């Protein structure tokens, strides 16, 4: 196994009301099982960050990435599988029927649109995945407010 960190791209998909799309990871997932998460995944070799965002949005929801609104920076963490990851996070808009995402089979079991006031309703634990997603969503909602979206 390489000591090089895995690169990850994550998309906070926004709707017209400034809500963020979240999905609950399957309890069978190796990394952060049963945690709420945003759209995203590992960047494949030779893939740009934007190409990874485009691919992950389509794979996980069936939607098409339309615009990257801004960067939320990056975070480095160790997954519960022991691998270090460097994740780049972005606010994005998508095209498609936002009321009917196509969840990726075996990876997500439910989804919802979340506004800033509902954060405690979906992130209720202190597991590493819960802590990471709370921090990401907090940064995301702060950026939404700052951009007036």
Secondary structure, 3 states (H helix, E strand, C coil): CCCCCEEEEEEEEECCCCCEEEEEECCCCCCCCCCEECEEEECCCCCCHHHHHHHHHHHHHCCEEEEEEEEEEEEEEECCCCCEEEEEEEEEEEECCCCCCCCCCCCEEEEEEECHHHHHHHCCCCCHHHHHHHHHHHHHHHHHHHHCC
